[in-house]
Amino acid sequence: MYRQGDVLIVPVADEAVPSHVPDAPKEPRDARGRLVLTLGEVTGHAHAVVGRGELVREPGPFGPFLLHLPDGGRVVHEEHAAIALPRGWYRVVRQREYVPGSVRLVAD
């Protein structure tokens, strides 16, 4: 497992990837060519992946992502050290916090 700020990145075995994911719509890259995992609402900084790969948003209220890196990649952020990821599949989950009566995503 890997953590960068409020983003958790968990390896997923190839056989555990849902069958619909390879054909699901992919998230677009940003203007800098990165796959943005989460954008800081306060700072404008981004947790993003550089390198060849695809990002698929899973359905649900918090929309976890599935990330595929066929050659590996790096997770970068302006305020954190980069993290090297080996090739493979990953589930990307944003940290949540409990607020009485609900749950919300942590704001960066």
N, C-alpha and C positions, 0 to 999 in steps of 0.2 A: 504494500500500500504506500501511497505517496500523499503528502499534504503540502499545499502551498496556500497559506493564509486560510481563507474560508472555503477552499476547494479540496475535496478528497477525491483521489484517483485510485481506483481499485482494479487490479488485473482481472480479466474474465477469460476463462478457458474458451478456446474456439468452439467446442461442442456446446457451451452454455449460451452462446449468442443466439437470440431468438431468430427463427428462420426468416422472418419478414425484414430483418434489419439490412441485409445486403442490398435489397431492392427498394428500401425506404428513401424518401427525399432526404437529401443532404443539406446541412446548414451551409450557407455561403461563407466564403472567406471575407475578411475585412479589406479595406483599401490598401493595407500593408501586406496582404497575402497570408494573414494568420487565421487560424481557426480559433475564434474567441469562445472560451469556456464560460467566462462571466465578465461583465463590464462593471467597473466600480461606479455606483450611482453618485457617490460623493466626489471622488477624485478624478474620475474619467480614465483611471488606469485599467488595464485588462489582464486577466489571467488568460494566456493564449498559447497555442501550440504552433511552433514553427517546424516545418518539415512536411513531407508528403503524407497525406492521410485524409480521412473523412470523419465527419461528425454528424451523428444522427440523434435527433431529439426524440425521446420516448414520450408517449402520451402520459398525462397526469398533471395534477395541479402544480408540481414543482419541476416537471419535465426533466428528469435526469437524462444525461447524454450517454451515448455509446460512442467511443472514440476508437477508430481503427488506424494503427500506424504500421504499415507494411514494412517500413525500413527503420522504425524507431523515430524519435523526435525529441524536442525539448519544450518544456513548459516554461514560459517566461512571464515576468511581471516587473514593472518598474521599481517596486520596493522589496522584492524578494530575490533570493538566489535562484538561478535557473535549475530545473530538474531534468535530467536526462531520462527518457523512458525507452526501454527496449521495445523492439517490434512486438505487436500483438494487439489485442482488444482490451479496452478499459471502460469501466463505468465511471462517469464523472458526476459527483454529487456535491451540491452546495450545502454548506452548513446552515442549519435552521435553528431558530431559537423559539422557546415557548413564551408566549404572551398569554396571560389569562384569557381563556376562551378561544384561543387560536394558535396557529403556528405561522411564523413568517421567516423568509430568507434573511440571512444576515446581510446587512448593507456594508459595502466596502468603503 
